[in-house]
Amino acid sequence: METLPDVLLYGRSGCHLCDVAEETLHELAKSLQFNLTKVLIDGDPDLEYKYGEQIPVVTINGKVHDFFRVDPERFTAAIKREPHQHQ
């Protein structure tokens, strides 16, 4: 069984840049294989402290990849570098 890269999108409710980043990631998911999870930082003091000034923040397998916007070419290259683990 193959394990796909885990992509987390940290954002806030009502954040236009977060919505754009999410749309971009959904579009990229049509041609790339990864698991996407959206995490709202609203009301989470730890996440607000960590990411509050930089949202949206995208992580790949737990490592911060980008913030503010998703560059499709850069994201694609990063996903292709991530190992797909077989279980």
C-alpha positions in Angstrom: 0.0 0.0 0.0 1.3 3.4 -0.9 1.4 6.3 1.5 0.9 9.7 -0.2 2.5 13.0 1.0 0.5 14.8 3.6 -0.2 18.4 2.8 -1.7 20.7 5.5 -3.2 24.1 4.7 -3.3 26.3 7.8 -5.7 29.2 7.4 -8.4 31.3 9.0 -12.1 31.7 8.4 -12.9 34.5 6.0 -9.3 34.6 4.7 -9.3 35.4 0.9 -5.6 34.3 0.4 -6.5 31.0 2.2 -9.4 30.4 -0.2 -7.1 31.0 -3.2 -4.5 28.7 -1.8 -7.1 26.0 -1.2 -8.4 26.3 -4.7 -4.9 26.1 -6.1 -4.2 23.0 -4.1 -7.4 21.3 -5.2 -6.5 22.1 -8.8 -3.1 20.6 -8.3 -4.6 17.5 -6.7 -6.2 16.7 -10.1 -2.7 15.8 -11.5 -0.6 15.1 -8.4 -1.1 12.6 -5.6 -1.2 13.9 -2.1 -3.5 14.0 1.0 -4.9 17.5 1.7 -6.2 18.6 5.0 -7.3 22.2 5.9 -6.7 23.3 9.4 -8.3 26.5 10.7 -6.2 28.2 13.3 -9.1 30.3 14.6 -9.3 30.0 18.4 -6.2 27.8 18.7 -3.6 29.9 20.7 -0.7 27.7 19.7 -1.4 27.7 16.0 -2.3 31.4 16.0 1.0 32.2 17.7 2.9 29.9 15.3 1.2 30.9 12.0 -1.0 33.9 12.7 1.0 36.5 10.7 1.9 34.2 7.8 -1.4 32.4 6.7 -2.1 30.7 4.6 0.8 28.3 5.5 1.3 25.0 3.6 3.2 22.1 5.0 4.3 19.0 3.3 4.9 16.0 5.5 5.2 18.3 8.5 7.7 20.7 7.0 6.7 24.3 6.1 6.7 24.6 2.4 5.3 28.0 1.8 3.2 30.8 3.1 0.9 33.6 1.8 0.4 31.8 -1.6 1.0 28.6 -3.4 3.3 28.6 -6.4 2.1 25.7 -8.6 5.5 24.9 -10.1 7.4 25.1 -6.8 4.7 23.0 -5.1 4.7 20.4 -7.9 8.5 20.0 -7.7 8.3 19.6 -3.9 5.6 17.0 -4.0 7.5 15.0 -6.7 10.6 15.1 -4.4 8.7 13.6 -1.5 9.0 9.8 -1.2 5.9 7.8 -1.7 6.2 5.1 1.0 5.0 1.6 0.4 3.4 -0.2 3.3 
